[in-house]
Amino acid sequence: MESNDLKELPPSMGNFVNLEELNLSGNLFESDISASNLWYTLASIKKLKTLDLSRNILRGNKAKKNISFICIY
């Protein structure tokens, strides 16, 4: 899903319970309410081990939901 001008992920992405690697680099994710939804969706993918969010516009911590998420490289 690299370089597709994505601004958000569909909530149904959380159904990909066996997904282990996800490359979301080079998209249009921003630090706004959609970023909160992004973290919420990613946190529901329990087996995710590798996540690439480089080359997006994510800055700081503006998420409104309290979510724990760990990336293992």
C-alpha positions as CSV (number, residue, x, y, z in Angstrom):
1,M,0.0,0.0,0.0
2,E,3.0,2.2,-0.5
3,S,2.8,5.5,-2.3
4,N,-1.0,5.5,-3.0
5,D,-1.9,8.9,-1.6
6,L,-3.9,7.2,1.2
7,K,-5.2,9.5,3.9
8,E,-6.9,6.8,6.1
9,L,-7.3,3.1,6.4
10,P,-10.7,1.4,6.2
11,P,-11.8,0.1,9.6
12,S,-12.1,-3.3,7.9
13,M,-8.3,-3.5,7.8
14,G,-8.6,-4.6,11.5
15,N,-10.0,-7.9,10.2
16,F,-6.6,-8.8,8.7
17,V,-5.7,-10.6,11.9
18,N,-2.8,-12.6,10.4
19,L,-1.1,-9.6,8.7
20,E,2.5,-9.4,9.8
21,E,4.0,-6.7,7.6
22,L,2.5,-3.5,6.3
23,N,4.2,-0.8,4.2
24,L,2.2,2.5,4.4
25,S,5.2,4.7,3.4
26,G,4.8,7.6,1.0
27,N,1.1,8.2,1.7
28,L,-0.8,11.2,3.0
29,F,-1.4,10.2,6.7
30,E,-1.5,13.3,8.9
31,S,-1.6,14.1,12.6
32,D,-5.3,14.8,12.9
33,I,-8.4,12.9,13.8
34,S,-7.7,10.5,10.9
35,A,-4.4,9.6,12.6
36,S,-6.3,8.6,15.7
37,N,-8.4,6.2,13.5
38,L,-5.2,5.0,11.9
39,W,-3.6,4.0,15.2
40,Y,-6.9,2.4,16.3
41,T,-7.1,0.3,13.1
42,L,-3.4,-0.7,13.3
43,A,-3.7,-1.7,17.0
44,S,-6.4,-4.2,16.1
45,I,-4.0,-6.1,13.8
46,K,-2.6,-8.3,16.5
47,K,0.1,-10.1,14.6
48,L,1.6,-7.0,12.9
49,K,5.3,-7.1,13.4
50,T,6.7,-4.6,10.8
51,L,5.2,-1.3,10.0
52,D,6.6,1.4,7.7
53,L,5.0,4.8,8.0
54,S,8.0,6.8,6.6
55,R,7.4,9.7,4.2
56,N,4.0,10.6,5.8
57,I,3.0,13.8,7.6
58,L,2.7,12.3,11.1
59,R,4.0,14.7,13.8
60,G,3.6,14.7,17.6
61,N,0.8,13.0,19.5
62,K,-2.7,14.3,18.8
63,A,-4.5,11.0,19.1
64,K,-7.7,11.2,21.1
65,K,-7.9,7.5,21.8
66,N,-5.6,5.8,24.3
67,I,-4.1,3.0,22.4
68,S,-1.0,0.8,23.0
69,F,0.9,-0.1,19.8
70,I,4.4,-1.7,19.5
71,C,6.4,-2.1,16.3
72,I,9.0,-4.8,16.2
73,Y,11.7,-4.5,13.5
